[in-house]
Amino acid sequence: MMEVLGITEKEQAAIMIDIYTDLQRIQKAEDKDKELSNQLRKAKAKLEALGIVTENLIIE
């Protein structure tokens, strides 16, 4: 089984399913701004738990 950066194909698939369903949640949300904020908060927490400084990822 192929591994990229120590992540299996099944783990990659699970990550992509999460991303896809999160985007659908934003698209279907009654309050898109609130849902987007919630999704960003969740993603930021996951990145910071992995030691990634999110301030370096800000798009202006």
Buried (B, 14 or more C-beta within 10 A) or exposed (E): EEEEEEEEEEEBEEEEEEEEEBEEBBEEBEEEEEBBEBBEEEBBEEBEEEEEEEEEEEEE
